[in-house]
Amino acid sequence: MLAVEGAIDVVIELNSLSKSHNMAGWRVGIMTGARERIDEVIRFKSNMDSGMFLPLQLAAAKALELEQDWFDEINLVYFKRKKEF
């Protein structure tokens, strides 16, 4: 969505790390967009909960630094499992 011209001003893009980074059940994701839009969400969200367990946040940040070879390796594992069934 953010690739569309002008979208950065009005769009917030949300992505989960559940499947892409093997963090299913962790409830970790990414929010991307204009700072003003993100601040609005944070202001609202801070009234709903108190945040996420810090070690999960740190693990997610580390996962976002993974190189392509990690994804290639894990996809090979999944491909082999798929062939076995």
Order of alpha helices (4+ residues) and beta strands (2+ residues): beta-beta-alpha-alpha-alpha
